[in-house]
Amino acid sequence: MQGSKGLIKFWLIFVPVTALFYVGLWLSIIFRYQDTLGHASTAQLLQTFSYIFLLWLVVFFIHGLFEVGVFRRYTGMVFSLASAMAVNVLIAVIYFYFQPNLILTPRRFLLIDVIITFILLLVWYLLMKYFLQNKLVEGIYIFSFDGELWELEKEILAHGYLGYKVLGRLTGGSLGEAKVEKNSIIILPDNLHSTPQVSEQLYRLRTSGVIFYNHKDFYELLLRRIYLSDLNELWFLENIDYQEKRFYNIGKRIVDIALGFIGIFFFLLSYPFCALAIKLNSAGPTLFVQERVGKQGKLFKVYKYRSMSGGSTNTWTQVDDPRITRAGKFLRKSRIDEWPQFINLLLGHISLVGPRPEQPHIVEQLKTQIPFYDERHLVKPGITGWAQLNIYAGSLEESKLKLQYDLYYIKHRSFLFDLEIILKTIYYIFTWQGR
């Protein structure tokens, strides 16, 4: 497997990527200059971009785009590619800035080249994802003393499209007799420190290329949510950044304000039509105003289009709640019911992306039933979020699962992750998925 991965990385990723850089350059020259660019200028452009392409290859390497693992998830692959090309644009701009004596100063040309090259690369990576998804399966062994990790096997089977396959179960008694395949993965429990003999046996397997994962880390990698059981204070100290991400927060606030003004325009445009539809379905106000818990536990009033009969409610809303009106079903499915929250966005109560804000009494209730529930208030709540895309919480158990996604977002929050959530939200709206 390791040798085949090396061949795939070189012949199906590195070589095609390098070639597509030049193909994109050639197509850009044809599109931008047609037959007006002389041979000398073409040669200079080719030489200049060859230097730039060397730096672009380094950026692709740093982003892990030459690794076979990049093909596991479509979203990870596409966003890594988009991030790498964004950095490459910046590198090219800086390079041309410090080369003022070039005959050509390809400002518009650079934009054309990046767009064409990105499309070519995206098509190639999608093709490789399609052809390789069933050929790059990694074998997994689950090690457990008393079967506490056997449930993980079900999750691995349910996510077989990611390229993992369970080869077997290992226990302390069977480890010495087991034949573990080379270059496979072994999932480990937390209590290995109490059995030094087993640890020594596992240690000897490292020379055969075996990769070891703590079960919590692998659970997070597989499901993109935090392993909630046995979560303790140490996990938060090691995994959560309690310092304000100043650049990230400033950039996010700028985006929130810009999108807030755009959203307010659509909210005002929709108001007469939504008000009429809501009034025709049930008596009551057009807007639904309710107190919610924000960042650091601060309370604020959230605004939404009313989608249920009656006024404010202090109970959980179910997916097919009978109180939801016919107009409300459409408003919820299309997410138009969220548009009044652009008022909250401009006021700074919420962000575009973040954990869903809950009612104060529900928060107080869940804090007593779910350990560390209050940690989800470390960041601003959002109109959309990672948990909202994955589950609609209407019970205690669903709220626990929702917290796993919220904590995953808080741990991994970034501009790229926010963009992924926004694009997925748009996709769910147009495919009528979600609520």
C-alpha positions as CSV (number, residue, x, y, z in Angstrom):
1,M,0.0,0.0,0.0
2,Q,2.8,2.4,0.9
3,G,4.6,1.9,-2.4
4,S,1.4,2.3,-4.4
5,K,0.7,5.5,-2.5
6,G,4.1,6.9,-3.5
7,L,3.5,6.1,-7.2
8,I,0.0,7.7,-7.0
9,K,1.4,10.8,-5.3
10,F,4.0,11.3,-8.0
11,W,2.3,10.2,-11.2
12,L,-1.3,11.0,-10.5
13,I,-1.0,14.1,-8.4
14,F,2.4,15.8,-8.5
15,V,3.1,15.4,-12.2
16,P,-0.4,16.3,-13.4
17,V,-0.6,19.3,-11.1
18,T,2.7,20.6,-12.5
19,A,1.5,20.0,-16.0
20,L,-1.8,21.7,-15.4
21,F,0.0,24.8,-14.2
22,Y,1.5,25.1,-17.6
23,V,-1.7,24.1,-19.5
24,G,-3.5,26.8,-17.6
25,L,-0.8,29.3,-18.5
26,W,-1.0,28.3,-22.2
27,L,-4.8,28.6,-22.3
28,S,-4.6,32.0,-20.5
29,I,-2.2,33.3,-23.1
30,I,-4.5,32.2,-25.9
31,F,-7.6,33.7,-24.2
32,R,-5.9,37.0,-23.1
33,Y,-3.5,37.8,-26.0
34,Q,-4.7,35.5,-28.8
35,D,-2.0,36.0,-31.6
36,T,-0.8,39.5,-30.4
37,L,1.9,38.2,-28.0
38,G,5.4,37.9,-29.6
39,H,7.7,35.0,-29.1
40,A,10.1,37.0,-26.9
41,S,7.3,38.1,-24.6
42,T,5.9,34.6,-24.5
43,A,9.3,33.2,-23.5
44,Q,9.6,35.8,-20.8
45,L,6.2,35.1,-19.5
46,L,6.9,31.3,-19.4
47,Q,10.2,31.9,-17.6
48,T,8.6,34.2,-15.0
49,F,5.7,31.9,-14.3
50,S,8.1,28.9,-14.0
51,Y,9.7,30.6,-11.0
52,I,6.2,31.3,-9.6
53,F,5.1,27.7,-10.2
54,L,8.0,26.4,-8.0
55,L,6.6,28.4,-5.1
56,W,3.0,27.2,-6.0
57,L,4.2,23.6,-5.7
58,V,5.5,24.3,-2.3
59,V,2.2,25.8,-1.2
60,F,0.4,22.7,-2.5
61,F,2.8,20.5,-0.5
62,I,2.1,22.5,2.7
63,H,-1.7,22.2,2.1
64,G,-1.3,18.4,1.8
65,L,-2.6,18.4,-1.8
66,F,0.1,15.8,-2.8
67,E,-1.1,13.4,-0.1
68,V,-3.5,10.5,-0.9
69,G,-5.5,11.4,2.1
70,V,-6.7,14.6,0.5
71,F,-9.2,12.5,-1.5
72,R,-11.1,11.3,1.6
73,R,-13.6,14.1,1.7
74,Y,-14.9,16.3,-1.1
75,T,-15.2,19.3,1.1
76,G,-11.7,19.0,2.5
77,M,-10.2,18.5,-1.0
78,V,-12.1,21.4,-2.6
79,F,-11.4,23.9,0.2
80,S,-7.7,22.9,0.5
81,L,-7.4,23.5,-3.2
82,A,-9.2,26.9,-3.0
83,S,-7.0,27.9,0.0
84,A,-3.8,26.9,-1.8
85,M,-4.8,28.9,-4.9
86,A,-5.7,31.9,-2.8
87,V,-2.2,31.8,-1.3
88,N,-0.7,31.4,-4.7
89,V,-2.4,34.5,-6.0
90,L,-0.8,36.4,-3.1
91,I,2.6,35.0,-3.9
92,A,2.3,35.9,-7.6
93,V,1.2,39.5,-6.7
94,I,4.1,40.0,-4.4
95,Y,6.5,38.5,-7.0
96,F,5.3,40.9,-9.7
97,Y,5.5,43.8,-7.2
98,F,9.2,43.2,-6.7
99,Q,9.8,42.8,-10.4
100,P,9.0,46.2,-11.7
101,N,11.2,46.0,-14.8
102,L,9.2,43.1,-16.4
103,I,8.1,43.8,-20.0
104,L,4.7,42.5,-19.0
105,T,2.8,43.4,-15.9
106,P,0.0,40.8,-16.1
107,R,-2.6,42.0,-13.6
108,R,-5.7,40.9,-15.5
109,F,-3.7,38.0,-17.1
110,L,-2.9,36.7,-13.6
111,L,-6.6,36.6,-12.6
112,I,-7.5,34.8,-15.8
113,D,-4.6,32.3,-15.3
114,V,-5.6,31.6,-11.7
115,I,-9.3,31.0,-12.6
116,I,-8.5,28.7,-15.5
117,T,-5.8,26.8,-13.6
118,F,-8.2,26.4,-10.6
119,I,-10.9,24.9,-12.8
120,L,-8.4,22.5,-14.4
121,L,-7.1,21.4,-11.1
122,L,-10.5,21.0,-9.6
123,V,-11.7,18.8,-12.4
124,W,-8.5,16.7,-12.1
125,Y,-8.8,16.2,-8.4
126,L,-12.5,15.3,-8.7
127,L,-11.7,12.7,-11.3
128,M,-9.0,11.3,-9.1
129,K,-11.4,11.2,-6.1
130,Y,-13.9,9.3,-8.2
131,F,-11.4,6.7,-9.6
132,L,-9.4,6.2,-6.4
133,Q,-12.1,6.2,-3.7
134,N,-12.4,2.4,-3.8
135,K,-8.7,1.7,-4.4
136,L,-7.1,3.4,-1.4
137,V,-8.8,1.6,1.5
138,E,-6.8,1.7,4.7
139,G,-7.2,-1.3,7.1
140,I,-8.1,-0.6,10.7
141,Y,-7.7,-2.8,13.9
142,I,-9.6,-1.7,17.0
143,F,-7.8,-2.6,20.2
144,S,-9.9,-2.8,23.4
145,F,-9.5,-4.6,26.7
146,D,-13.2,-5.1,27.5
147,G,-15.0,-4.2,24.3
148,E,-15.4,-0.5,25.2
149,L,-14.4,0.5,21.6
150,W,-16.4,-2.0,19.6
151,E,-19.1,0.6,19.0
152,L,-16.6,2.5,16.9
153,E,-16.7,-0.3,14.3
154,K,-20.3,0.7,13.4
155,E,-19.3,4.3,12.7
156,I,-16.4,3.2,10.5
157,L,-18.7,0.9,8.5
158,A,-21.3,3.7,8.2
159,H,-18.6,6.0,6.8
160,G,-17.0,3.5,4.4
161,Y,-16.8,6.1,1.7
162,L,-13.9,7.7,3.6
163,G,-11.7,4.7,2.7
164,Y,-11.4,2.9,6.1
165,K,-12.1,-0.8,6.6
166,V,-12.1,-2.7,9.8
167,L,-9.7,-5.7,9.6
168,G,-10.3,-7.1,13.0
169,R,-10.5,-6.6,16.8
170,L,-7.5,-6.9,19.1
171,T,-7.4,-7.5,22.8
172,G,-4.7,-7.8,25.4
173,G,-4.8,-11.6,25.2
174,S,-4.9,-11.9,21.5
175,L,-2.3,-9.3,20.6
176,G,0.7,-11.6,20.7
177,E,-0.8,-14.1,18.3
178,A,-2.5,-11.6,15.9
179,K,-1.0,-11.0,12.5
180,V,-1.3,-7.3,11.9
181,E,-1.0,-6.2,8.3
182,K,1.7,-3.7,7.5
183,N,0.9,0.0,7.1
184,S,-2.5,-0.5,8.8
185,I,-4.1,1.6,11.6
186,I,-4.6,0.5,15.2
187,I,-7.2,2.4,17.3
188,L,-6.1,2.5,20.9
189,P,-8.1,3.1,24.2
190,D,-7.1,5.5,27.0
191,N,-6.1,2.9,29.6
192,L,-2.9,1.5,28.0
193,H,-0.7,3.1,30.7
194,S,-1.9,0.4,33.2
195,T,-0.6,-2.4,31.0
196,P,3.1,-1.9,30.2
197,Q,3.5,-5.4,28.6
198,V,0.8,-4.6,26.0
199,S,2.3,-1.2,25.4
200,E,5.7,-2.9,24.6
201,Q,4.0,-5.3,22.2
202,L,2.3,-2.4,20.4
203,Y,5.5,-0.4,20.4
204,R,7.3,-3.2,18.4
205,L,4.7,-2.9,15.6
206,R,5.8,0.7,14.8
207,T,8.6,-0.6,12.6
208,S,6.1,-2.3,10.3
209,G,4.5,1.0,9.3
210,V,1.5,0.8,11.6
211,I,-0.1,4.1,12.5
212,F,-1.6,4.5,16.0
213,Y,-4.6,6.7,16.8
214,N,-6.1,7.4,20.2
215,H,-9.8,6.5,19.8
216,K,-10.9,10.0,20.6
217,D,-8.7,11.5,18.0
218,F,-9.8,9.0,15.4
219,Y,-13.5,9.6,16.3
220,E,-13.0,13.3,15.7
221,L,-11.2,12.7,12.4
222,L,-13.9,10.3,11.2
223,L,-17.1,12.1,12.3
224,R,-15.9,15.7,12.6
225,R,-17.4,16.0,16.1
226,I,-15.8,15.8,19.5
227,Y,-15.9,12.6,21.6
228,L,-18.1,13.7,24.5
229,S,-17.7,10.8,26.9
230,D,-15.1,11.3,29.6
231,L,-14.5,14.9,28.4
232,N,-12.6,16.7,31.2
233,E,-11.0,20.0,32.0
234,L,-7.6,18.9,30.6
235,W,-9.1,18.4,27.2
236,F,-10.2,22.1,27.1
237,L,-6.9,23.3,28.2
238,E,-5.1,21.3,25.5
239,N,-7.5,21.8,22.6
240,I,-9.4,25.1,23.0
241,D,-7.8,28.5,22.4
242,Y,-9.2,30.7,25.1
243,Q,-7.3,33.8,23.8
244,E,-9.2,36.0,21.3
245,K,-8.2,35.3,17.7
246,R,-7.9,39.0,17.0
247,F,-7.3,38.9,13.2
248,Y,-9.9,36.2,12.7
249,N,-12.5,38.1,14.8
250,I,-11.9,41.4,13.1
251,G,-12.1,39.8,9.6
252,K,-15.2,37.9,10.7
253,R,-16.9,41.0,12.0
254,I,-16.2,42.9,8.7
255,V,-17.8,40.0,6.8
256,D,-20.8,40.0,9.2
257,I,-21.4,43.8,8.7
258,A,-21.1,43.5,4.9
259,L,-23.4,40.6,4.7
260,G,-25.7,42.1,7.3
261,F,-26.4,45.1,5.1
262,I,-27.1,42.8,2.1
263,G,-29.3,40.7,4.3
264,I,-31.3,43.6,5.7
265,F,-32.2,44.6,2.1
266,F,-33.6,41.1,1.5
267,F,-35.4,41.2,4.8
268,L,-37.1,44.5,4.1
269,L,-38.0,43.3,0.6
270,S,-39.5,40.1,1.9
271,Y,-41.4,41.6,4.9
272,P,-44.7,42.6,3.2
273,F,-45.1,39.1,1.5
274,C,-44.0,37.2,4.6
275,A,-46.3,39.3,6.9
276,L,-49.2,38.6,4.6
277,A,-48.5,34.8,4.5
278,I,-48.0,34.6,8.2
279,K,-51.2,36.5,9.0
280,L,-53.3,34.4,6.6
281,N,-52.1,31.2,8.4
282,S,-52.6,32.2,12.0
283,A,-53.3,35.2,14.2
284,G,-50.3,36.9,15.9
285,P,-47.3,39.1,15.2
286,T,-45.2,38.8,12.1
287,L,-41.9,38.8,14.0
288,F,-41.0,36.4,16.7
289,V,-38.9,38.0,19.4
290,Q,-37.3,35.9,22.1
291,E,-34.5,36.2,24.6
292,R,-31.4,34.0,23.8
293,V,-28.0,33.4,25.4
294,G,-25.0,34.9,23.5
295,K,-21.3,35.0,23.9
296,Q,-20.0,34.7,27.5
297,G,-23.6,34.1,28.6
298,K,-24.9,37.6,27.7
299,L,-28.6,37.8,26.9
300,F,-30.0,39.4,23.8
301,K,-33.3,39.4,21.9
302,V,-33.4,37.5,18.7
303,Y,-35.7,38.4,15.8
304,K,-37.2,35.8,13.4
305,Y,-40.3,35.5,11.2
306,R,-43.0,33.7,13.2
307,S,-43.4,30.1,11.8
308,M,-45.7,28.6,14.5
309,S,-49.2,29.4,15.7
310,G,-49.4,31.3,18.9
311,G,-46.8,33.4,20.5
312,S,-43.5,32.7,22.3
313,T,-42.8,29.2,23.4
314,N,-40.6,27.9,26.2
315,T,-40.4,24.3,24.9
316,W,-38.2,22.6,22.4
317,T,-39.4,22.7,18.8
318,Q,-39.5,19.3,17.0
319,V,-38.8,18.8,13.3
320,D,-42.4,18.1,12.5
321,D,-43.9,20.2,15.3
322,P,-47.7,20.4,14.9
323,R,-47.6,24.1,15.9
324,I,-45.7,24.9,12.6
325,T,-48.0,26.5,10.1
326,R,-48.1,25.9,6.4
327,A,-46.3,29.2,5.7
328,G,-44.0,28.4,8.6
329,K,-42.9,25.1,6.9
330,F,-41.9,27.0,3.8
331,L,-40.1,29.8,5.8
332,R,-38.2,27.2,7.8
333,K,-37.2,25.0,4.8
334,S,-36.0,28.0,2.9
335,R,-34.4,29.6,5.9
336,I,-36.3,32.8,5.2
337,D,-37.5,32.7,8.8
338,E,-33.9,33.6,9.8
339,W,-33.7,36.8,7.7
340,P,-34.8,39.1,10.5
341,Q,-31.7,37.9,12.4
342,F,-29.7,40.2,10.1
343,I,-30.7,42.9,12.6
344,N,-28.9,40.9,15.3
345,L,-26.0,40.5,12.9
346,L,-25.5,44.2,12.4
347,L,-25.9,44.8,16.1
348,G,-23.1,42.4,16.9
349,H,-25.3,40.0,19.0
350,I,-24.5,37.1,16.6
351,S,-22.2,36.2,13.8
352,L,-23.1,34.6,10.4
353,V,-21.5,31.3,11.6
354,G,-21.5,30.0,15.1
355,P,-23.4,27.7,17.6
356,R,-27.2,28.2,17.6
357,P,-28.3,30.5,20.5
358,E,-30.7,28.9,22.9
359,Q,-33.3,30.2,25.4
360,P,-31.9,31.0,28.9
361,H,-34.0,28.4,30.7
362,I,-33.0,25.6,28.3
363,V,-29.4,26.6,28.7
364,E,-29.7,26.4,32.5
365,Q,-31.4,23.1,32.3
366,L,-28.8,21.6,29.9
367,K,-25.9,22.9,32.0
368,T,-27.0,20.7,34.9
369,Q,-27.5,17.6,32.6
370,I,-24.6,17.9,30.1
371,P,-21.0,18.5,31.5
372,F,-19.3,21.5,29.9
373,Y,-22.4,22.6,28.0
374,D,-21.6,26.3,28.9
375,E,-18.3,26.1,26.9
376,R,-20.3,26.5,23.7
377,H,-20.7,30.2,24.7
378,L,-17.0,30.9,24.2
379,V,-17.8,32.3,20.8
380,K,-20.7,34.3,19.3
381,P,-23.7,32.3,18.3
382,G,-24.6,32.2,14.6
383,I,-27.4,32.3,12.1
384,T,-26.0,29.0,10.7
385,G,-23.4,26.7,12.1
386,W,-21.7,23.3,12.0
387,A,-24.1,21.7,14.5
388,Q,-27.2,23.1,12.7
389,L,-26.0,21.5,9.4
390,N,-25.7,18.1,11.1
391,I,-28.6,17.8,13.6
392,Y,-31.8,19.5,14.7
393,A,-31.7,19.2,18.5
394,G,-35.1,18.7,20.1
395,S,-34.2,16.5,23.1
396,L,-31.5,16.0,25.7
397,E,-29.7,13.3,23.7
398,E,-29.8,15.3,20.6
399,S,-28.5,18.3,22.5
400,K,-25.5,16.2,23.6
401,L,-24.8,15.3,20.0
402,K,-25.2,19.0,19.1
403,L,-22.6,20.0,21.7
404,Q,-20.1,17.6,20.1
405,Y,-20.4,19.5,16.8
406,D,-20.3,22.9,18.5
407,L,-17.1,22.0,20.4
408,Y,-15.6,20.7,17.1
409,Y,-16.4,24.0,15.5
410,I,-14.9,26.0,18.4
411,K,-11.7,23.9,18.3
412,H,-11.3,24.2,14.5
413,R,-12.9,27.6,13.7
414,S,-11.2,29.4,10.9
415,F,-12.1,31.5,7.8
416,L,-11.9,28.3,5.6
417,F,-14.2,26.3,8.0
418,D,-16.7,29.2,8.1
419,L,-16.7,29.3,4.3
420,E,-17.4,25.6,4.2
421,I,-20.3,26.0,6.5
422,I,-21.8,28.9,4.5
423,L,-21.5,27.1,1.2
424,K,-23.1,23.9,2.7
425,T,-25.9,26.0,4.2
426,I,-26.6,27.4,0.7
427,Y,-26.5,23.9,-0.7
428,Y,-29.0,22.6,1.9
429,I,-31.3,25.5,1.3
430,F,-31.5,24.8,-2.5
431,T,-31.9,21.1,-1.9
432,W,-34.5,21.5,0.9
433,Q,-32.4,19.6,3.3
434,G,-32.1,20.3,7.0
435,R,-35.1,21.4,9.1
